[in-house]
Amino acid sequence: MLQIGKRFKENLTVPNLLSVLRILLIAPFIFFFIQKNYVASAAMLVLSGLSDMFDGMIARHFNQITALGKILDPIADKLTLVAVIICIGIIVPRIIPLVVILVLKDLLMLLGGAYLLRKHITPPAAKWYGKLATVVFYLCVSTIVVLEIVTGSASDFDILMLVLMLITTAVMLFAMIRYFIIFLRLLQNRKKTV
């Protein structure tokens, strides 16, 4: 019983609470989106993005990185992303190429993390470039949605949208490559110690 209480206390950190907050924000985001209250749904997304940014900063600065946090953070990211993708994909199908790249990146990272765990290697914590890729994705998608809603059609901004999508793709690929390098290094270090 004391062990359970100790674990609970160790995991009751501000970063973990912020990750839980991100999961809880998904419901109001979907609700406001269905009600076509795009300003409120965008506000939920901004709040979610800010909490995502701050949970990592706080965890590193105050040394509050926990095993639970390493699981909660990506789960909150993926659940939020799925909600955003489904909602926005309904009204703006042109973001589907970005979605495919992002899903591919996240799927590879999840599979890589699962493989590392099977090899008894602790997966790396989220890095700044992974966070940057998520933030850039949100900014790009938000801009496209705003253009679509405000102008009625974002087709007048095809060049701007293409540039935004290319930048977002480049940042996501950069993050994916950096994580892949870390993955290979962890496997090499494991082989050296075995």
Z-matrix of the N, CA and C atoms (Angstrom, degrees):
N
C 1 1.465
C 2 1.524 1 111.08
N 3 1.358 2 116.02 1 -42.57
C 4 1.462 3 120.68 2 178.24
C 5 1.522 4 111.04 3 -63.68
N 6 1.357 5 115.15 4 -36.75
C 7 1.469 6 120.45 5 179.70
C 8 1.528 7 110.65 6 -63.32
N 9 1.340 8 116.83 7 -41.36
C 10 1.469 9 121.55 8 179.40
C 11 1.524 10 109.83 9 -64.16
N 12 1.341 11 115.97 10 -45.06
C 13 1.464 12 120.60 11 178.76
C 14 1.513 13 112.21 12 -61.51
N 15 1.339 14 116.32 13 -39.07
C 16 1.467 15 121.28 14 179.31
C 17 1.526 16 110.68 15 -65.70
N 18 1.343 17 116.07 16 -44.78
C 19 1.473 18 120.27 17 178.93
C 20 1.522 19 111.16 18 -62.81
N 21 1.340 20 115.74 19 -41.33
C 22 1.464 21 120.35 20 179.18
C 23 1.524 22 110.05 21 -60.54
N 24 1.331 23 116.11 22 -44.94
C 25 1.468 24 121.10 23 -178.76
C 26 1.527 25 110.90 24 -65.35
N 27 1.346 26 116.82 25 -40.08
C 28 1.470 27 121.36 26 179.56
C 29 1.527 28 111.22 27 -63.74
N 30 1.326 29 116.28 28 -34.79
C 31 1.467 30 120.57 29 -177.57
C 32 1.521 31 113.50 30 -89.54
N 33 1.335 32 117.10 31 -8.74
C 34 1.465 33 120.89 32 179.94
C 35 1.531 34 108.69 33 -83.53
N 36 1.333 35 114.88 34 72.36
C 37 1.466 36 120.92 35 -177.99
C 38 1.525 37 109.35 36 -113.87
N 39 1.326 38 115.49 37 161.40
C 40 1.473 39 120.43 38 178.45
C 41 1.535 40 111.04 39 -59.34
N 42 1.354 41 119.59 40 -46.81
C 43 1.470 42 118.88 41 178.68
C 44 1.529 43 113.32 42 -57.65
N 45 1.341 44 117.46 43 -41.02
C 46 1.467 45 120.27 44 179.43
C 47 1.525 46 111.27 45 -67.05
N 48 1.339 47 116.43 46 -38.53
C 49 1.469 48 120.24 47 177.31
C 50 1.526 49 110.66 48 -65.11
N 51 1.337 50 116.64 49 -36.42
C 52 1.472 51 120.35 50 177.35
C 53 1.529 52 110.63 51 -66.61
N 54 1.324 53 117.17 52 -36.41
C 55 1.472 54 120.64 53 176.44
C 56 1.527 55 110.64 54 -64.84
N 57 1.335 56 116.39 55 -41.54
C 58 1.472 57 120.78 56 176.66
C 59 1.525 58 109.79 57 -63.62
N 60 1.343 59 116.74 58 -40.63
C 61 1.472 60 121.11 59 177.57
C 62 1.525 61 110.51 60 -58.21
N 63 1.341 62 116.97 61 -42.31
C 64 1.468 63 120.64 62 178.97
C 65 1.521 64 111.12 63 -60.51
N 66 1.316 65 116.92 64 -40.29
C 67 1.471 66 120.61 65 178.22
C 68 1.529 67 110.16 66 -65.18
N 69 1.334 68 116.45 67 -42.05
C 70 1.471 69 121.15 68 179.94
C 71 1.530 70 112.10 69 -67.33
N 72 1.336 71 117.86 70 -28.77
C 73 1.468 72 121.58 71 -179.33
C 74 1.529 73 112.81 72 -72.02
N 75 1.326 74 117.19 73 -14.20
C 76 1.470 75 120.63 74 -179.24
C 77 1.524 76 110.67 75 -63.08
N 78 1.335 77 117.10 76 -43.24
C 79 1.475 78 120.99 77 -178.06
C 80 1.530 79 112.11 78 -60.62
N 81 1.357 80 119.94 79 -50.90
C 82 1.468 81 118.12 80 177.84
C 83 1.525 82 113.03 81 -65.08
N 84 1.346 83 117.42 82 -32.13
C 85 1.473 84 119.85 83 176.36
C 86 1.526 85 110.14 84 -59.13
N 87 1.336 86 116.81 85 -49.97
C 88 1.470 87 121.30 86 -179.66
C 89 1.528 88 110.55 87 -63.87
N 90 1.333 89 116.65 88 -43.56
C 91 1.464 90 121.20 89 -179.69
C 92 1.529 91 110.94 90 -57.87
N 93 1.329 92 117.01 91 -51.77
C 94 1.469 93 120.82 92 -178.84
C 95 1.531 94 111.20 93 -64.66
N 96 1.334 95 116.26 94 -35.86
C 97 1.465 96 119.87 95 179.95
C 98 1.525 97 110.40 96 -65.18
N 99 1.335 98 116.68 97 -44.48
C 100 1.472 99 121.31 98 178.47
C 101 1.525 100 110.77 99 -62.18
N 102 1.343 101 116.14 100 -36.82
C 103 1.470 102 121.53 101 178.56
C 104 1.533 103 112.36 102 -75.80
N 105 1.332 104 116.71 103 -0.96
C 106 1.473 105 124.37 104 -177.11
C 107 1.528 106 112.07 105 62.43
N 108 1.321 107 115.47 106 25.90
C 109 1.461 108 121.24 107 173.18
C 110 1.528 109 106.10 108 -92.60
N 111 1.348 110 115.16 109 76.93
C 112 1.456 111 120.77 110 -172.40
C 113 1.525 112 113.07 111 -68.00
N 114 1.322 113 116.96 112 -28.59
C 115 1.470 114 120.08 113 178.38
C 116 1.529 115 109.65 114 -65.48
N 117 1.339 116 115.92 115 -46.64
C 118 1.472 117 120.09 116 179.44
C 119 1.528 118 111.24 117 -65.96
N 120 1.345 119 116.86 118 -40.25
C 121 1.467 120 118.99 119 179.74
C 122 1.526 121 110.27 120 -67.26
N 123 1.351 122 116.82 121 -37.13
C 124 1.470 123 120.54 122 176.40
C 125 1.526 124 110.32 123 -65.17
N 126 1.336 125 116.58 124 -37.49
C 127 1.472 126 120.97 125 178.22
C 128 1.528 127 110.52 126 -62.56
N 129 1.341 128 116.69 127 -40.09
C 130 1.466 129 120.56 128 177.47
C 131 1.530 130 110.28 129 -62.97
N 132 1.332 131 115.06 130 -38.49
C 133 1.459 132 120.84 131 -179.90
C 134 1.524 133 111.11 132 -67.80
N 135 1.337 134 116.32 133 -42.27
C 136 1.470 135 121.04 134 178.21
C 137 1.527 136 109.66 135 -63.00
N 138 1.324 137 116.46 136 -44.60
C 139 1.469 138 121.30 137 178.67
C 140 1.530 139 110.67 138 -61.31
N 141 1.322 140 115.60 139 -40.82
C 142 1.460 141 120.92 140 177.89
C 143 1.527 142 110.70 141 -63.98
N 144 1.335 143 116.15 142 -44.32
C 145 1.465 144 121.05 143 179.03
C 146 1.519 145 112.32 144 -62.69
N 147 1.341 146 116.61 145 -41.28
C 148 1.468 147 121.02 146 178.80
C 149 1.530 148 111.14 147 -65.38
N 150 1.335 149 116.16 148 -42.55
C 151 1.470 150 119.03 149 179.53
C 152 1.526 151 110.39 150 -65.81
N 153 1.339 152 116.77 151 -33.51
C 154 1.462 153 121.80 152 176.77
C 155 1.525 154 110.35 153 -63.96
N 156 1.329 155 115.67 154 -42.86
C 157 1.460 156 120.90 155 -178.97
C 158 1.535 157 110.84 156 -66.99
N 159 1.340 158 115.43 157 -45.08
C 160 1.461 159 119.67 158 -174.93
C 161 1.526 160 113.37 159 -74.68
N 162 1.338 161 117.86 160 -29.87
C 163 1.469 162 117.22 161 -178.03
C 164 1.525 163 111.33 162 -63.97
N 165 1.338 164 116.01 163 -39.42
C 166 1.466 165 119.81 164 177.87
C 167 1.520 166 112.46 165 -67.59
N 168 1.343 167 115.49 166 -42.94
C 169 1.466 168 120.07 167 179.82
C 170 1.527 169 111.09 168 -61.88
N 171 1.323 170 115.93 169 -45.68
C 172 1.471 171 121.01 170 -178.96
C 173 1.532 172 110.32 171 -65.70
N 174 1.336 173 116.12 172 -43.26
C 175 1.473 174 120.24 173 -179.02
C 176 1.524 175 111.04 174 -59.45
N 177 1.345 176 116.49 175 -43.47
C 178 1.465 177 119.59 176 -178.92
C 179 1.527 178 111.67 177 -73.17
N 180 1.334 179 116.33 178 -44.37
C 181 1.471 180 120.57 179 -175.27
C 182 1.527 181 112.34 180 -66.40
N 183 1.322 182 116.77 181 -40.52
C 184 1.470 183 120.90 182 -177.16
C 185 1.531 184 112.83 183 -102.24
N 186 1.331 185 115.65 184 13.03
C 187 1.466 186 121.86 185 179.14
C 188 1.536 187 111.58 186 52.03
N 189 1.342 188 115.03 187 50.40
C 190 1.466 189 121.07 188 -179.98
C 191 1.533 190 111.41 189 -110.50
N 192 1.323 191 115.81 190 30.92
C 193 1.470 192 120.21 191 178.00
C 194 1.529 193 107.83 192 -77.75
N 195 1.328 194 116.51 193 123.04
C 196 1.469 195 121.51 194 -179.29
C 197 1.526 196 110.09 195 -124.60
N 198 1.322 197 115.45 196 161.49
C 199 1.472 198 120.41 197 176.97
C 200 1.525 199 110.03 198 -61.18
N 201 1.337 200 116.29 199 -40.59
C 202 1.467 201 120.38 200 178.31
C 203 1.525 202 110.68 201 -63.07
N 204 1.331 203 116.09 202 -40.71
C 205 1.466 204 120.80 203 179.48
C 206 1.518 205 112.29 204 -62.09
N 207 1.338 206 116.00 205 -36.51
C 208 1.470 207 120.14 206 178.97
C 209 1.523 208 111.44 207 -66.35
N 210 1.326 209 116.54 208 -22.85
C 211 1.468 210 121.14 209 177.16
C 212 1.528 211 110.49 210 -91.57
N 213 1.349 212 115.79 211 -45.88
C 214 1.472 213 121.18 212 -176.97
C 215 1.523 214 112.86 213 -61.63
N 216 1.338 215 116.53 214 -44.16
C 217 1.466 216 120.85 215 -175.45
C 218 1.529 217 112.33 216 -58.58
N 219 1.347 218 118.69 217 -53.94
C 220 1.468 219 117.69 218 178.53
C 221 1.525 220 113.91 219 -65.72
N 222 1.348 221 117.16 220 -32.10
C 223 1.470 222 119.62 221 177.85
C 224 1.526 223 109.79 222 -64.10
N 225 1.343 224 116.12 223 -45.23
C 226 1.471 225 120.66 224 178.10
C 227 1.523 226 110.37 225 -60.78
N 228 1.346 227 116.22 226 -42.56
C 229 1.471 228 120.77 227 178.34
C 230 1.522 229 111.36 228 -59.84
N 231 1.328 230 115.67 229 -49.61
C 232 1.470 231 120.09 230 -174.84
C 233 1.526 232 111.53 231 -67.63
N 234 1.339 233 117.12 232 -42.01
C 235 1.468 234 119.88 233 179.61
C 236 1.529 235 111.13 234 -63.97
N 237 1.335 236 116.02 235 -42.45
C 238 1.469 237 120.26 236 177.79
C 239 1.518 238 109.77 237 -62.29
N 240 1.322 239 115.17 238 -44.50
C 241 1.459 240 120.82 239 -178.72
C 242 1.521 241 111.66 240 -61.34
N 243 1.322 242 116.81 241 -44.25
C 244 1.470 243 120.88 242 179.13
C 245 1.523 244 110.31 243 -60.95
N 246 1.338 245 116.73 244 -44.20
C 247 1.471 246 120.89 245 179.27
C 248 1.522 247 110.98 246 -61.55
N 249 1.331 248 116.22 247 -45.31
C 250 1.472 249 121.34 248 -179.69
C 251 1.522 250 110.46 249 -63.81
N 252 1.316 251 116.04 250 -46.27
C 253 1.465 252 121.11 251 -177.47
C 254 1.523 253 111.39 252 -61.24
N 255 1.325 254 116.71 253 -46.34
C 256 1.467 255 120.17 254 -179.30
C 257 1.525 256 110.61 255 -62.73
N 258 1.339 257 116.04 256 -48.00
C 259 1.475 258 120.17 257 -178.07
C 260 1.524 259 112.17 258 -63.76
N 261 1.322 260 116.11 259 -49.74
C 262 1.463 261 119.94 260 -175.03
C 263 1.527 262 111.41 261 -74.23
N 264 1.330 263 116.49 262 -36.22
C 265 1.461 264 119.63 263 178.96
C 266 1.519 265 112.62 264 -59.44
N 267 1.337 266 116.57 265 -27.42
C 268 1.468 267 121.33 266 178.83
C 269 1.525 268 110.94 267 -66.76
N 270 1.353 269 116.35 268 -41.34
C 271 1.474 270 118.31 269 -176.53
C 272 1.526 271 113.67 270 -96.70
N 273 1.342 272 117.24 271 -22.02
C 274 1.473 273 119.95 272 -179.31
C 275 1.531 274 109.39 273 -132.47
N 276 1.335 275 117.06 274 81.91
C 277 1.464 276 119.57 275 -177.26
C 278 1.532 277 114.12 276 -64.21
N 279 1.343 278 117.34 277 -16.24
C 280 1.469 279 119.89 278 -176.84
C 281 1.529 280 113.37 279 -68.72
N 282 1.346 281 118.64 280 -12.61
C 283 1.468 282 120.06 281 178.61
C 284 1.531 283 112.19 282 -85.12
N 285 1.323 284 117.30 283 -0.43
C 286 1.467 285 120.86 284 -176.06
C 287 1.539 286 112.98 285 -56.73
N 288 1.365 287 120.08 286 -40.71
C 289 1.477 288 118.20 287 177.26
C 290 1.533 289 112.93 288 -57.87
N 291 1.336 290 116.57 289 -40.81
C 292 1.470 291 120.72 290 177.06
C 293 1.516 292 110.79 291 -62.70
N 294 1.313 293 114.95 292 -42.00
C 295 1.462 294 121.22 293 -178.90
C 296 1.526 295 110.07 294 -61.40
N 297 1.327 296 116.21 295 -43.79
C 298 1.467 297 121.02 296 -179.28
C 299 1.529 298 110.25 297 -60.25
N 300 1.342 299 116.75 298 -45.11
C 301 1.469 300 120.88 299 179.73
C 302 1.523 301 110.54 300 -63.13
N 303 1.330 302 115.83 301 -44.88
C 304 1.466 303 120.13 302 -178.54
C 305 1.524 304 111.43 303 -64.69
N 306 1.327 305 116.88 304 -43.63
C 307 1.468 306 120.88 305 179.20
C 308 1.527 307 109.96 306 -63.47
N 309 1.339 308 116.45 307 -41.08
C 310 1.464 309 120.94 308 178.43
C 311 1.530 310 110.45 309 -61.41
N 312 1.339 311 116.40 310 -45.74
C 313 1.473 312 121.22 311 178.78
C 314 1.527 313 110.51 312 -59.15
N 315 1.330 314 116.03 313 -49.49
C 316 1.465 315 120.11 314 -177.20
C 317 1.525 316 112.04 315 -67.28
N 318 1.327 317 116.38 316 -37.17
C 319 1.462 318 120.39 317 178.65
C 320 1.529 319 110.47 318 -63.98
N 321 1.341 320 116.26 319 -44.41
C 322 1.463 321 120.35 320 178.37
C 323 1.528 322 111.05 321 -62.56
N 324 1.343 323 116.11 322 -39.02
C 325 1.464 324 119.94 323 179.40
C 326 1.530 325 111.37 324 -67.05
N 327 1.328 326 116.57 325 -40.83
C 328 1.467 327 120.16 326 178.36
C 329 1.527 328 111.14 327 -65.24
N 330 1.334 329 116.24 328 -43.17
C 331 1.465 330 120.18 329 178.35
C 332 1.524 331 110.70 330 -64.74
N 333 1.341 332 115.89 331 -41.18
C 334 1.467 333 120.61 332 177.54
C 335 1.519 334 111.31 333 -62.37
N 336 1.338 335 116.30 334 -43.41
C 337 1.467 336 120.97 335 178.28
C 338 1.516 337 111.79 336 -62.93
N 339 1.333 338 116.41 337 -41.77
C 340 1.473 339 120.95 338 178.53
C 341 1.528 340 110.60 339 -64.15
N 342 1.334 341 116.19 340 -40.14
C 343 1.468 342 120.90 341 178.69
C 344 1.530 343 110.66 342 -63.41
N 345 1.343 344 116.07 343 -43.75
C 346 1.469 345 120.15 344 178.51
C 347 1.530 346 110.81 345 -61.08
N 348 1.333 347 116.68 346 -43.09
C 349 1.467 348 120.50 347 179.01
C 350 1.528 349 111.38 348 -61.69
N 351 1.335 350 116.54 349 -38.47
C 352 1.472 351 120.34 350 177.77
C 353 1.522 352 111.45 351 -63.61
N 354 1.336 353 115.04 352 -29.91
C 355 1.468 354 120.60 353 178.74
C 356 1.535 355 111.36 354 -89.51
N 357 1.346 356 115.59 355 8.18
C 358 1.476 357 122.30 356 -178.75
C 359 1.527 358 112.14 357 61.62
N 360 1.325 359 115.12 358 37.52
C 361 1.469 360 121.85 359 175.94
C 362 1.522 361 107.42 360 -113.33
N 363 1.326 362 116.35 361 130.08
C 364 1.467 363 120.29 362 179.46
C 365 1.524 364 109.51 363 -71.38
N 366 1.340 365 117.88 364 122.79
C 367 1.471 366 120.03 365 177.47
C 368 1.527 367 110.44 366 -62.08
N 369 1.329 368 117.21 367 149.47
C 370 1.466 369 119.62 368 -179.14
C 371 1.524 370 111.28 369 -67.95
N 372 1.328 371 115.24 370 150.76
C 373 1.468 372 120.20 371 174.10
C 374 1.524 373 108.29 372 -69.80
N 375 1.326 374 116.48 373 162.79
C 376 1.468 375 120.91 374 178.82
C 377 1.524 376 109.81 375 -58.61
N 378 1.313 377 116.12 376 136.99
C 379 1.467 378 122.23 377 -179.77
C 380 1.523 379 109.81 378 -103.94
N 381 1.348 380 115.42 379 165.88
C 382 1.465 381 120.29 380 -176.97
C 383 1.520 382 111.97 381 -60.53
N 384 1.336 383 117.80 382 -35.78
C 385 1.462 384 119.82 383 -177.67
C 386 1.528 385 111.39 384 -72.20
N 387 1.330 386 117.08 385 -28.23
C 388 1.466 387 119.92 386 173.93
C 389 1.515 388 111.09 387 -68.34
N 390 1.343 389 115.04 388 -42.39
C 391 1.471 390 120.55 389 177.07
C 392 1.527 391 109.81 390 -64.18
N 393 1.347 392 116.01 391 -42.16
C 394 1.469 393 120.67 392 179.96
C 395 1.525 394 110.47 393 -60.03
N 396 1.329 395 116.69 394 -43.01
C 397 1.471 396 120.73 395 179.23
C 398 1.524 397 110.82 396 -60.01
N 399 1.332 398 116.51 397 -41.05
C 400 1.468 399 120.81 398 179.16
C 401 1.522 400 111.15 399 -66.32
N 402 1.345 401 116.40 400 -45.30
C 403 1.472 402 120.99 401 -179.72
C 404 1.525 403 110.69 402 -62.93
N 405 1.336 404 116.99 403 -44.79
C 406 1.474 405 121.13 404 179.73
C 407 1.527 406 110.09 405 -63.01
N 408 1.339 407 116.79 406 -40.26
C 409 1.466 408 120.40 407 177.23
C 410 1.523 409 110.54 408 -59.26
N 411 1.341 410 116.37 409 -48.57
C 412 1.468 411 120.91 410 -179.68
C 413 1.528 412 111.33 411 -60.99
N 414 1.336 413 116.84 412 -42.95
C 415 1.471 414 120.63 413 179.89
C 416 1.525 415 111.02 414 -63.27
N 417 1.328 416 116.27 415 -43.84
C 418 1.466 417 121.06 416 -179.81
C 419 1.522 418 110.98 417 -63.53
N 420 1.318 419 116.12 418 -49.81
C 421 1.465 420 120.51 419 -178.89
C 422 1.523 421 110.64 420 -63.59
N 423 1.343 422 117.00 421 -41.83
C 424 1.470 423 120.72 422 179.00
C 425 1.520 424 111.07 423 -61.15
N 426 1.337 425 116.82 424 -42.35
C 427 1.471 426 121.22 425 179.07
C 428 1.521 427 110.87 426 -62.67
N 429 1.327 428 116.54 427 -45.31
C 430 1.468 429 120.76 428 179.89
C 431 1.525 430 110.61 429 -62.27
N 432 1.331 431 116.31 430 -43.01
C 433 1.466 432 120.42 431 179.97
C 434 1.523 433 110.87 432 -64.95
N 435 1.333 434 117.22 433 -43.79
C 436 1.471 435 120.84 434 178.99
C 437 1.526 436 109.94 435 -60.77
N 438 1.329 437 117.37 436 -45.06
C 439 1.472 438 120.82 437 178.40
C 440 1.523 439 110.59 438 -60.62
N 441 1.326 440 115.72 439 -41.83
C 442 1.474 441 120.96 440 -179.21
C 443 1.529 442 110.58 441 -64.59
N 444 1.330 443 116.68 442 -42.80
C 445 1.466 444 121.15 443 -176.38
C 446 1.525 445 111.53 444 -75.51
N 447 1.343 446 116.71 445 -45.55
C 448 1.472 447 121.03 446 -176.19
C 449 1.523 448 111.58 447 -69.44
N 450 1.336 449 116.82 448 -44.13
C 451 1.468 450 119.97 449 -175.81
C 452 1.527 451 112.91 450 -92.42
N 453 1.326 452 117.05 451 -12.63
C 454 1.461 453 119.94 452 -177.58
C 455 1.512 454 111.93 453 87.76
N 456 1.321 455 116.12 454 -23.24
C 457 1.464 456 121.87 455 176.22
C 458 1.516 457 108.36 456 -161.13
N 459 1.310 458 116.04 457 128.17
C 460 1.463 459 120.25 458 -178.58
C 461 1.523 460 111.91 459 -84.41
N 462 1.327 461 117.54 460 4.61
C 463 1.465 462 120.37 461 -176.71
C 464 1.527 463 112.41 462 -64.54
N 465 1.355 464 117.36 463 -22.83
C 466 1.465 465 120.24 464 176.46
C 467 1.525 466 111.09 465 -69.02
N 468 1.308 467 116.88 466 -14.46
C 469 1.460 468 121.85 467 -176.54
C 470 1.530 469 110.98 468 -115.92
N 471 1.342 470 116.16 469 34.23
C 472 1.467 471 120.31 470 -175.57
C 473 1.529 472 112.94 471 -57.16
N 474 1.349 473 117.28 472 -41.68
C 475 1.467 474 120.39 473 -178.38
C 476 1.528 475 110.17 474 -65.99
N 477 1.341 476 115.94 475 -45.41
C 478 1.469 477 120.31 476 178.16
C 479 1.527 478 110.38 477 -59.95
N 480 1.327 479 116.05 478 -44.18
C 481 1.463 480 120.14 479 -179.30
C 482 1.523 481 111.44 480 -64.74
N 483 1.334 482 116.36 481 -39.22
C 484 1.461 483 120.38 482 178.58
C 485 1.529 484 110.24 483 -62.94
N 486 1.340 485 116.28 484 -44.25
C 487 1.470 486 120.94 485 178.65
C 488 1.531 487 110.30 486 -61.29
N 489 1.334 488 116.39 487 -46.35
C 490 1.470 489 120.80 488 179.28
C 491 1.526 490 111.24 489 -59.92
N 492 1.326 491 115.96 490 -43.24
C 493 1.464 492 120.20 491 -178.78
C 494 1.527 493 111.41 492 -67.78
N 495 1.344 494 116.79 493 -36.87
C 496 1.468 495 120.32 494 178.16
C 497 1.528 496 110.89 495 -67.16
N 498 1.341 497 116.47 496 -42.53
C 499 1.472 498 120.62 497 178.16
C 500 1.526 499 110.00 498 -62.06
N 501 1.327 500 115.72 499 -45.80
C 502 1.471 501 120.56 500 -179.64
C 503 1.524 502 110.93 501 -62.18
N 504 1.326 503 116.58 502 -43.53
C 505 1.466 504 121.21 503 178.49
C 506 1.524 505 110.72 504 -61.37
N 507 1.345 506 116.56 505 -44.08
C 508 1.467 507 121.03 506 -179.66
C 509 1.528 508 111.28 507 -61.66
N 510 1.333 509 116.84 508 -43.94
C 511 1.475 510 120.93 509 -179.67
C 512 1.530 511 110.29 510 -65.54
N 513 1.338 512 117.21 511 -41.11
C 514 1.467 513 120.28 512 179.94
C 515 1.531 514 111.11 513 -66.27
N 516 1.333 515 116.66 514 -40.30
C 517 1.467 516 120.09 515 178.27
C 518 1.525 517 110.77 516 -66.19
N 519 1.343 518 116.21 517 -39.67
C 520 1.466 519 121.10 518 177.04
C 521 1.532 520 110.20 519 -58.71
N 522 1.333 521 116.37 520 -47.21
C 523 1.469 522 121.09 521 179.32
C 524 1.529 523 110.65 522 -62.18
N 525 1.326 524 116.39 523 -42.23
C 526 1.461 525 120.87 524 -178.63
C 527 1.538 526 110.36 525 -62.96
N 528 1.329 527 116.97 526 -42.63
C 529 1.470 528 121.29 527 179.56
C 530 1.526 529 110.77 528 -64.79
N 531 1.351 530 116.20 529 -43.48
C 532 1.473 531 119.97 530 179.85
C 533 1.528 532 111.16 531 -62.56
N 534 1.328 533 116.92 532 -41.97
C 535 1.470 534 120.18 533 177.86
C 536 1.531 535 111.15 534 -66.15
N 537 1.327 536 116.43 535 -36.62
C 538 1.465 537 120.62 536 179.05
C 539 1.531 538 110.48 537 -64.19
N 540 1.342 539 116.44 538 -38.97
C 541 1.471 540 121.18 539 177.59
C 542 1.533 541 110.08 540 -62.61
N 543 1.340 542 116.38 541 -44.05
C 544 1.474 543 120.69 542 177.59
C 545 1.527 544 110.25 543 -61.63
N 546 1.334 545 116.51 544 -43.04
C 547 1.468 546 122.83 545 178.81
C 548 1.532 547 110.24 546 -56.54
N 549 1.341 548 116.65 547 -47.69
C 550 1.465 549 120.78 548 -179.70
C 551 1.527 550 111.62 549 -64.57
N 552 1.352 551 116.27 550 -40.76
C 553 1.473 552 120.13 551 179.20
C 554 1.529 553 111.49 552 -63.12
N 555 1.325 554 116.23 553 -42.04
C 556 1.466 555 120.05 554 178.79
C 557 1.525 556 111.14 555 -62.14
N 558 1.336 557 116.25 556 -40.95
C 559 1.470 558 120.08 557 178.45
C 560 1.530 559 110.97 558 -66.62
N 561 1.344 560 116.61 559 -40.67
C 562 1.470 561 120.34 560 179.30
C 563 1.529 562 110.98 561 -64.73
N 564 1.333 563 116.52 562 -42.94
C 565 1.469 564 120.61 563 178.58
C 566 1.522 565 111.26 564 -62.95
N 567 1.325 566 115.56 565 -36.84
C 568 1.469 567 120.68 566 178.48
C 569 1.530 568 110.05 567 -64.24
N 570 1.345 569 116.21 568 -42.59
C 571 1.468 570 120.45 569 -179.32
C 572 1.528 571 111.02 570 -64.78
N 573 1.349 572 116.32 571 -36.01
C 574 1.469 573 120.16 572 -179.48
C 575 1.526 574 112.07 573 -67.37
N 576 1.346 575 115.52 574 -33.39
C 577 1.471 576 119.42 575 -177.41
C 578 1.525 577 112.74 576 -84.33
N 579 1.341 578 116.26 577 -16.59
C 580 1.478 579 119.59 578 -178.54
C 581 1.522 580 109.62 579 -84.02
